């Protein structure tokens, strides 16, 4: 990629608005045809403040495009059996197309046992073992929302993926690993770095596309970035002064990159939008319509 005087800032809010416009039309079409809207159930256990905010944002986004949403709030003391019973009830309810259990769960609840109880056909987060496996095989049932949003941002900006060196910083199950899988599936050469990687910069400097999801403010500084690289910042960190920042030194790195996502306003709005897309896809499948909700 070419040298630039300053990166183009990728406006995630703009791309999310455009995608939501198309989703709104699809949701309205489903309502007209089947007499009911696509419906998402969100299960929130405990009172983690950021989770509460994320769940409220998801509900608002659903309303915005005409998806019905229900939030089931359970106390932090909820036991595994009680939580599984709630999930089973949602699995059986034919009016519910998507089910999401907000993470993190209270420490006493085994995350995988919970996620694996969600019906594969309603697992719009894409976190069920089956869906993780389908992603690894390149036939994702529901692509996980944040990696899906990253891919859509790259596509919307016309940034090529095939043959590019992609370095993903962060190996989480929610972001790092599935992002690596999805971009490898698009024929990128992918490297995953993580907390134990020695000399992170020797890897990041090779990236044509650098995706950072480590949860550490200012982890990526200009000397770690190749001139002309595309920098996608998935980090969301609240500083002691209340400011929300990503993992990348935005002001420094934007001088060197060709494209960069801001925080907030970059990947975040896309994550929620892809959840809406997956919920509409789930409804379409349940109603026997085979097209996908985002045209891919
Ligand atoms: N917590 C942080 N990100 C996510 C997400 O994408 N899905 C769920 N269910 N929980 C989260």
Boltz pocket constraint, residues with backbone or C-beta under 6 A from the ligand:
constraints:
  - pocket:
      binder: B
      contacts: [[A, 100], [A, 101], [A, 102], [A, 103], [A, 104], [A, 125], [A, 145], [A, 146], [A, 174]]
      max_distance: 6.0
